[in-house]
Amino acid sequence: MAPSIAEGDRVWAWKTQTLLPGDVVLLPDPMDSASVVMRRILAVEGQSIGIRENTIRVGKRRLRSNAMGDMGEYLVAKEVLWEKKPKVGADWLTRIPAASSSLWSSDAVEVPEGHVYLMADDRGRAVDSRWWGPVPVDFIHSTVRVRWGPEHAWRTKFKWMVGTVPIGE
């Protein structure tokens, strides 16, 4: 989940009743149930999500992305979910390979009842719902609510992490 949650960061997670877009969750790896992975919810039941190169649309709304700079061989961006204009909802950092040989695209996927669509913040190096498809909410163990780790130009030492109530189309 780098760069939002980096190696060595401490996170506190607990079971929550409500899962929101922008929440980071822990679940068994769908490819290896003996392992646990951390992924971000980008869409919840009843929403659609589509990806064209590096543009993500949830329903008819484009996920806002602002370039922050580079981190070695990666480009870092700050993605934002809008709650209600002008109020900004959840935000996080993502990274993609600077010299990507191909960009991911997919037709819109409708997230069925009782499921969520998950993506990693480290888009070029992780497997997520782009491969698995929507994941049942019953698979989710807990939701990360606090991150503590070294600060740098793009992030603070402490972050309270909570998603954003989905807005209507």
C-alpha positions as YAML, in Angstrom:
chain: A
units: angstrom
residues:
- id: 1
  name: MET
  ca: [0.00, 0.00, 0.00]
- id: 2
  name: ALA
  ca: [2.99, 2.27, -0.44]
- id: 3
  name: PRO
  ca: [3.30, 5.18, -0.41]
- id: 4
  name: SER
  ca: [0.18, 5.81, 1.76]
- id: 5
  name: ILE
  ca: [1.20, 3.01, 4.11]
- id: 6
  name: ALA
  ca: [4.91, 2.25, 3.88]
- id: 7
  name: GLU
  ca: [7.03, -0.60, 5.13]
- id: 8
  name: GLY
  ca: [7.70, -0.02, 8.84]
- id: 9
  name: ASP
  ca: [4.54, 2.03, 9.43]
- id: 10
  name: ARG
  ca: [2.30, 1.01, 12.31]
- id: 11
  name: VAL
  ca: [-1.40, 0.61, 11.61]
- id: 12
  name: TRP
  ca: [-4.34, 0.05, 13.92]
- id: 13
  name: ALA
  ca: [-7.29, -1.79, 12.44]
- id: 14
  name: TRP
  ca: [-10.55, -3.13, 13.80]
- id: 15
  name: LYS
  ca: [-13.80, -4.62, 12.57]
- id: 16
  name: THR
  ca: [-16.25, -1.99, 11.34]
- id: 17
  name: GLN
  ca: [-19.93, -2.28, 10.47]
- id: 18
  name: THR
  ca: [-19.80, 0.09, 7.52]
- id: 19
  name: LEU
  ca: [-17.30, -0.10, 4.67]
- id: 20
  name: LEU
  ca: [-16.81, 3.08, 2.64]
- id: 21
  name: PRO
  ca: [-14.94, 3.99, -0.54]
- id: 22
  name: GLY
  ca: [-11.46, 5.06, 0.50]
- id: 23
  name: ASP
  ca: [-11.26, 2.67, 3.47]
- id: 24
  name: VAL
  ca: [-8.17, 0.44, 3.69]
- id: 25
  name: VAL
  ca: [-9.07, -3.11, 4.68]
- id: 26
  name: LEU
  ca: [-7.31, -6.33, 5.65]
- id: 27
  name: LEU
  ca: [-8.45, -9.63, 4.15]
- id: 28
  name: PRO
  ca: [-7.11, -13.08, 3.28]
- id: 29
  name: ASP
  ca: [-5.30, -13.02, -0.05]
- id: 30
  name: PRO
  ca: [-7.80, -14.50, -2.56]
- id: 31
  name: MET
  ca: [-4.84, -16.21, -4.27]
- id: 32
  name: ASP
  ca: [-3.32, -17.60, -1.02]
- id: 33
  name: SER
  ca: [-5.66, -17.77, 1.98]
- id: 34
  name: ALA
  ca: [-2.70, -18.31, 4.34]
- id: 35
  name: SER
  ca: [-1.60, -14.71, 3.67]
- id: 36
  name: VAL
  ca: [-3.27, -11.41, 4.56]
- id: 37
  name: VAL
  ca: [-3.32, -8.44, 2.17]
- id: 38
  name: MET
  ca: [-4.17, -4.78, 2.62]
- id: 39
  name: ARG
  ca: [-6.19, -3.06, -0.11]
- id: 40
  name: ARG
  ca: [-8.27, 0.11, -0.55]
- id: 41
  name: ILE
  ca: [-12.02, 0.06, -1.28]
- id: 42
  name: LEU
  ca: [-12.73, 2.11, -4.40]
- id: 43
  name: ALA
  ca: [-16.35, 1.07, -4.99]
- id: 44
  name: VAL
  ca: [-19.10, -0.51, -2.89]
- id: 45
  name: GLU
  ca: [-22.25, -2.44, -3.79]
- id: 46
  name: GLY
  ca: [-24.45, -0.72, -6.32]
- id: 47
  name: GLN
  ca: [-21.60, 1.33, -7.80]
- id: 48
  name: SER
  ca: [-19.77, 0.75, -11.06]
- id: 49
  name: ILE
  ca: [-16.05, 1.20, -11.57]
- id: 50
  name: GLY
  ca: [-14.15, 1.52, -14.83]
- id: 51
  name: ILE
  ca: [-10.47, 2.08, -15.59]
- id: 52
  name: ARG
  ca: [-8.98, 3.70, -18.68]
- id: 53
  name: GLU
  ca: [-5.19, 3.89, -18.52]
- id: 54
  name: ASN
  ca: [-4.63, 5.87, -15.30]
- id: 55
  name: THR
  ca: [-8.14, 7.33, -15.03]
- id: 56
  name: ILE
  ca: [-10.61, 5.66, -12.68]
- id: 57
  name: ARG
  ca: [-14.35, 6.36, -12.77]
- id: 58
  name: VAL
  ca: [-16.69, 5.33, -9.98]
- id: 59
  name: GLY
  ca: [-20.15, 5.68, -11.46]
- id: 60
  name: LYS
  ca: [-20.04, 8.83, -13.58]
- id: 61
  name: ARG
  ca: [-17.47, 10.55, -11.37]
- id: 62
  name: ARG
  ca: [-13.77, 10.55, -12.10]
- id: 63
  name: LEU
  ca: [-11.44, 9.93, -9.17]
- id: 64
  name: ARG
  ca: [-9.42, 13.13, -8.80]
- id: 65
  name: SER
  ca: [-5.67, 12.63, -9.16]
- id: 66
  name: ASN
  ca: [-2.99, 15.27, -8.60]
- id: 67
  name: ALA
  ca: [0.64, 14.56, -9.49]
- id: 68
  name: MET
  ca: [2.89, 14.94, -6.44]
- id: 69
  name: GLY
  ca: [6.30, 14.07, -7.93]
- id: 70
  name: ASP
  ca: [8.50, 11.07, -8.47]
- id: 71
  name: MET
  ca: [9.85, 8.47, -6.09]
- id: 72
  name: GLY
  ca: [12.72, 6.75, -7.86]
- id: 73
  name: GLU
  ca: [11.23, 4.82, -10.76]
- id: 74
  name: TYR
  ca: [7.65, 5.65, -9.72]
- id: 75
  name: LEU
  ca: [5.28, 8.57, -10.20]
- id: 76
  name: VAL
  ca: [3.35, 9.52, -7.06]
- id: 77
  name: ALA
  ca: [-0.15, 11.00, -7.16]
- id: 78
  name: LYS
  ca: [-2.65, 12.07, -4.54]
- id: 79
  name: GLU
  ca: [-6.10, 10.62, -5.27]
- id: 80
  name: VAL
  ca: [-9.22, 12.20, -3.81]
- id: 81
  name: LEU
  ca: [-12.83, 11.12, -3.42]
- id: 82
  name: TRP
  ca: [-15.28, 14.02, -3.29]
- id: 83
  name: GLU
  ca: [-17.90, 13.99, -0.58]
- id: 84
  name: LYS
  ca: [-19.95, 17.03, -1.59]
- id: 85
  name: LYS
  ca: [-18.51, 19.95, -3.47]
- id: 86
  name: PRO
  ca: [-16.58, 21.80, -2.25]
- id: 87
  name: LYS
  ca: [-15.96, 19.42, 0.68]
- id: 88
  name: VAL
  ca: [-13.26, 16.86, -0.06]
- id: 89
  name: GLY
  ca: [-13.61, 13.34, 1.28]
- id: 90
  name: ALA
  ca: [-10.93, 10.69, 1.69]
- id: 91
  name: ASP
  ca: [-7.54, 11.12, 0.04]
- id: 92
  name: TRP
  ca: [-4.44, 8.94, -0.29]
- id: 93
  name: LEU
  ca: [-1.19, 8.53, -2.18]
- id: 94
  name: THR
  ca: [-0.68, 6.10, -5.06]
- id: 95
  name: ARG
  ca: [2.29, 5.19, -7.18]
- id: 96
  name: ILE
  ca: [2.65, 3.81, -10.68]
- id: 97
  name: PRO
  ca: [5.78, 2.87, -12.64]
- id: 98
  name: ALA
  ca: [7.15, 5.95, -14.45]
- id: 99
  name: ALA
  ca: [8.11, 3.91, -17.51]
- id: 100
  name: SER
  ca: [5.09, 1.63, -17.67]
- id: 101
  name: SER
  ca: [5.09, -0.55, -20.78]
- id: 102
  name: SER
  ca: [1.31, -0.86, -20.65]
- id: 103
  name: LEU
  ca: [-1.54, 0.90, -18.90]
- id: 104
  name: TRP
  ca: [-4.45, -0.99, -17.37]
- id: 105
  name: SER
  ca: [-7.92, -0.52, -18.85]
- id: 106
  name: SER
  ca: [-11.19, -2.31, -18.21]
- id: 107
  name: ASP
  ca: [-14.85, -1.87, -18.99]
- id: 108
  name: ALA
  ca: [-17.05, -0.72, -16.12]
- id: 109
  name: VAL
  ca: [-17.75, -3.42, -13.54]
- id: 110
  name: GLU
  ca: [-20.97, -3.32, -11.50]
- id: 111
  name: VAL
  ca: [-20.25, -4.14, -7.85]
- id: 112
  name: PRO
  ca: [-22.89, -6.66, -6.71]
- id: 113
  name: GLU
  ca: [-24.72, -6.60, -3.40]
- id: 114
  name: GLY
  ca: [-22.52, -7.65, -0.48]
- id: 115
  name: HIS
  ca: [-19.27, -6.96, -2.38]
- id: 116
  name: VAL
  ca: [-16.58, -4.27, -2.68]
- id: 117
  name: TYR
  ca: [-14.05, -3.43, -5.39]
- id: 118
  name: LEU
  ca: [-10.49, -3.22, -4.03]
- id: 119
  name: MET
  ca: [-7.33, -1.70, -5.45]
- id: 120
  name: ALA
  ca: [-3.79, -1.38, -4.13]
- id: 121
  name: ASP
  ca: [-2.18, 2.05, -3.84]
- id: 122
  name: ASP
  ca: [0.94, 0.59, -5.46]
- id: 123
  name: ARG
  ca: [-0.89, -0.02, -8.74]
- id: 124
  name: GLY
  ca: [1.95, -1.47, -10.80]
- id: 125
  name: ARG
  ca: [3.10, -4.09, -8.29]
- id: 126
  name: ALA
  ca: [-0.01, -5.55, -6.68]
- id: 127
  name: VAL
  ca: [-2.86, -7.89, -7.51]
- id: 128
  name: ASP
  ca: [-6.34, -6.68, -6.61]
- id: 129
  name: SER
  ca: [-9.95, -6.61, -7.88]
- id: 130
  name: ARG
  ca: [-8.65, -5.89, -11.38]
- id: 131
  name: TRP
  ca: [-7.77, -9.61, -11.33]
- id: 132
  name: TRP
  ca: [-10.04, -11.02, -8.59]
- id: 133
  name: GLY
  ca: [-13.18, -9.09, -9.43]
- id: 134
  name: PRO
  ca: [-15.39, -7.69, -6.64]
- id: 135
  name: VAL
  ca: [-14.74, -9.30, -3.24]
- id: 136
  name: PRO
  ca: [-17.46, -10.37, -0.74]
- id: 137
  name: VAL
  ca: [-17.54, -8.11, 2.33]
- id: 138
  name: ASP
  ca: [-17.56, -11.27, 4.49]
- id: 139
  name: PHE
  ca: [-13.90, -11.79, 3.49]
- id: 140
  name: ILE
  ca: [-12.83, -8.56, 5.16]
- id: 141
  name: HIS
  ca: [-11.26, -8.97, 8.61]
- id: 142
  name: SER
  ca: [-10.82, -5.36, 9.65]
- id: 143
  name: THR
  ca: [-10.54, -1.74, 8.54]
- id: 144
  name: VAL
  ca: [-7.39, 0.34, 9.04]
- id: 145
  name: ARG
  ca: [-8.25, 3.51, 10.95]
- id: 146
  name: VAL
  ca: [-4.87, 4.85, 12.08]
- id: 147
  name: ARG
  ca: [-1.46, 5.02, 10.38]
- id: 148
  name: TRP
  ca: [1.71, 6.14, 12.17]
- id: 149
  name: GLY
  ca: [5.08, 6.39, 10.47]
- id: 150
  name: PRO
  ca: [7.83, 8.70, 9.26]
- id: 151
  name: GLU
  ca: [6.64, 11.89, 7.63]
- id: 152
  name: HIS
  ca: [7.98, 13.22, 4.36]
- id: 153
  name: ALA
  ca: [7.06, 15.84, 1.78]
- id: 154
  name: TRP
  ca: [3.77, 14.14, 0.86]
- id: 155
  name: ARG
  ca: [2.48, 12.74, 4.13]
- id: 156
  name: THR
  ca: [2.18, 13.52, 7.81]
- id: 157
  name: LYS
  ca: [3.49, 11.36, 10.64]
- id: 158
  name: PHE
  ca: [-0.04, 10.44, 11.77]
- id: 159
  name: LYS
  ca: [-3.17, 9.91, 9.71]
- id: 160
  name: TRP
  ca: [-6.69, 9.09, 10.79]
- id: 161
  name: MET
  ca: [-7.97, 6.96, 7.90]
- id: 162
  name: VAL
  ca: [-11.66, 6.91, 7.10]
- id: 163
  name: GLY
  ca: [-13.47, 6.58, 3.80]
- id: 164
  name: THR
  ca: [-16.13, 8.79, 2.25]
- id: 165
  name: VAL
  ca: [-19.87, 8.22, 2.07]
- id: 166
  name: PRO
  ca: [-20.64, 7.49, -1.60]
- id: 167
  name: ILE
  ca: [-22.21, 10.45, -3.35]
- id: 168
  name: GLY
  ca: [-25.12, 10.14, -5.74]
- id: 169
  name: GLU
  ca: [-24.67, 10.18, -9.46]
...
